[in-house]
Each structure stands twice: as structure tokens, then as C-alpha cells.
């Protein structure tokens, strides 16, 4: 599906006074940068660098042979929910050598998306473990790489997911698909924070509709 090129000059409304932080995590090459790029209303800030032969001894690229660049800090995008609420998207680097950045990125995060390549499910365990450690609510989105089909039950069992954690399929290249992932997360956060009595956070997410 076609990706979307956002307008880097899209102004931030003067009435916007509530920033909501979302983090997108997952293994190396699962499509985090692509998802941020497809759905952001501004041209995303990317910290991608060209992959070289020297990196082959550090990062396992056996399952991502077509990948030519990789995130070395984080991706950043923005979505306006309404005149007062802005959603800030942070895509975390997937390689193990950059995991030390994750704890800092999780600080002040309202919720998270764990992006999964079902051909490499084991690479998602660390992301889920760190989010659970921080008590950060999250959903799991399986990006379509054309691998062998798996049932939801099989994926939940492989990831040892709590029954309350939403699980859905997506195509990170598609704006509509990425939008649905974010709507699912917002709906989950509303339920989560309402259940835990976090009135301020729940109030900021009254509508799951994203102004895209």
C-alpha cells in the first residue's frame, strides 16, 4: 500500500496545551519508522543511518536482507487529536545495543505499541518485559511481512500476553492501517486509565477519533 508524505510545515495550533506521548517499540526491522512515517501529520524526524558491512557482525540482518538503513536514536512524529490535545509519537531503535535508550523514552509515556514481525516473535519479548516492568499500558500490532499465518491464540501464547492486551494485525506502510492501530491504543488507554482511576489521563482521551 502507498505510504504518506506529511507536510513538514503543518503548524501546531496555538490552543494546543496537552501533549500525549506514545512510544512504538519492537525488534530490529519490524517497521517502527515506517509506521511513524505513514501516520504523522508532519514530516517525521528520523535518526536513520546507512547500514554497512561492519554492522553485520553486531546486528542480525538475516531476516531483514532488504533493509539499508536503521534508526540509531529514535523517530518522532506528531498527530493532532483536537484543538487542545496533541499526540507525540516516538519510535524506539530495535537493536539490542540501543535498548539502554528505552527506559528514558518510556518516561512520561501514556501508552505504547509493540510492533511484531511474526517470523521473529522472540524479538518482541524484551519490549513487552520492559513495558510491564514500567507499568506502561500497551497493545500489540503484528506487521504484515507475508510470513506463515498464525492464529491470535498462537501469538498470544508465544508472547504470554495478558488477556486484556489488545492484539491486531496491521500494515505499517498504510496510513489507514496505522491509524487503526493508534485508535485501538487510545481505546485501550481509556479503558485502562478508567479502571485504574487515572481521571486526568482518561479525560484527555475522551474521543478515539484521530484527526488524520
N, C-alpha and C positions, 0 to 999 in steps of 0.2 A: 504494500500500500504506500501511497505517497506520504512523505514527511512534510512538515510545515516549516517554512522560513518565517520567523517572527520579526516584527518591526522593532529594531533596536531603539527607536526614538519614542516609543509609546510612553507618554508622560504618566507619572504617578499622581493620582488625584490629591489635591490639597486637603481634602477631608479624610484621607486615609490615616487612621490613627491606631490601628490594631494589626500588628504583624504576627502571622501564624506560621510557625516553622515546621516543615515536613522534611524528613530525610529519606532518601532512597538508597538502600544497601543491597548487597548481594555479592556473589562471586565475581571473579575476573571474566570480563567479556559477556555478561548476561544482558546488557542493553540499558544500563542506567543512564548513560549520557544520551542515548537515543531517545529514551522516554522524556527526559527533561527537555531536549531539543524539540520534540514533537508537540509538546503541550504548552510551553512557555509563551507568554504574550510578548516578551522581549527576546531579542537575540541572546541566548544563554551565554554566560561566562563559562568557558571551558578551559581546563588546565591540561589539555592533551599534549602529549609529546610523541614523536615518532618512535615506534618500536624498532630496535636494532638487533643484530645477531648476538651482541653481548648480553642482551636481556634474556635470551633463550635459556641460559644456564641458571637464571633466577626465577623466571615465571614460566609455568607450564602452559605452552601455547598449542599443545597437541589437539585440543578441541576447538581452537579459535584460529585456524590457519589463515583465514581471510582478514584477520584484524591487523591493521597497520599503525594504529595509534592507541594510546592508553592514558587514562586520567591519572595524574600524579599528585593532585591535591583534592579538589572537589569541583563539581559542576554546580552552577547556580542559575535558577530561573525564577520567574515571578508570574503569578496569576491574580487578577483582581476578582474577589468574590462579590463585593458590593462596594458602595462608596466609602465604607469605613474599614473593611476587612481585606487584607492582602495576604495571599498565601505565598510563602517563600520556599522554594524547592532546592534542596541540597543533595546532590548525588555524590556518594562516597566512593573512593577508589576501592577496587576489589582485591588487589593483590595483598597477600599476607604481610609483605614488608611495609604496607601503608596502614595496617589495622590500628596502629597506635593513634591515628588521627580520629578514629571513630568515636572514642569516648568524649572528645572535645566537641565533635559535631552533634552528638546526642544531647549536649547541654541545652536546655531550654526548648527541646523538641516536643511538639504537641503529639506527634504520631509518626509512624514510619511505614514504608512499603518495602517488603523483602521481595526482590525480583529474582526469579528462579529459572534456570535452564534445566529442564527435567532430564537431560542427558547427563547432568553433573549435579545431582541433588545434594551430594555430600558437601559441596562447596557453600551451601546455604546454612549449614549448621551453626557456624560461628556467628553469623549475623543474628540469627534467632536467639542464640545464647546470650549475646551482649545486650540485645533489646530486653530480654526477660530479666537480665541482671539489673538493668537500669529502671525496670518497671515501665518501659515505654510501650504503649499500645501499638499494635501493628497489624497489617494484613499481608497476605502472601499472594503474589501475582506470578503466574507461570508464563514466561515469554515464549512465543512460538518459534522454535528453531527447526521444526519439521522432524523431530526425533520420534522414537517409538511412542505410541499413545499410552497414557497412564490414567487410571481412574482417580477421582478425587480421593477415594478411600486409600488407594495405594500411596498417593503423595502425602496425605495426612499421616499415614503410618510411618513413612520414610522420614518425615520431618518431626515426628512426635508432636504434632500440632494440638493445641488445646481446642476443644470443640467450638469455643466461642470465637476463634480466629477465622475471619473470612478467607476463603481461598477461591481465586478465579483465574481464568485464562486471559491472556492479552497479547496484543501485537504492539510492541513499543514504538514501532515506526508510524503507527496510526494515531492521529490526533484524537479521534473519537474513542478508540480503544483505551488510550492513555487517560482520557477524560473520565471514562467509566471507572478506571482503577482509582482515580482520585475521589470520585463521588462515593465509591464503596468505602474508601478510607474515612471520608468525612462522616458518613452514616455510622460507621463503626465507632468513631470517636464520640459522636453524640451519645450513642448507647453506653459506651464505656464510662465517660465522664458523668453522665446522669446516674449511672449505677454506683459510682464511687463518690457522688456528692460534690463534684467539682463544678459548681454553678457557673463560675466565670468562663471556664473553657467551653462548657456546654452551651452557654449563651452566645458565644462567638460563632457557633456552628449551627445556628437555627435552621439554615437552609442548605441542603446538599447540592443545590444547583450552582454550577460554576459558570461564570460569565465568560465563555470562550467564543 
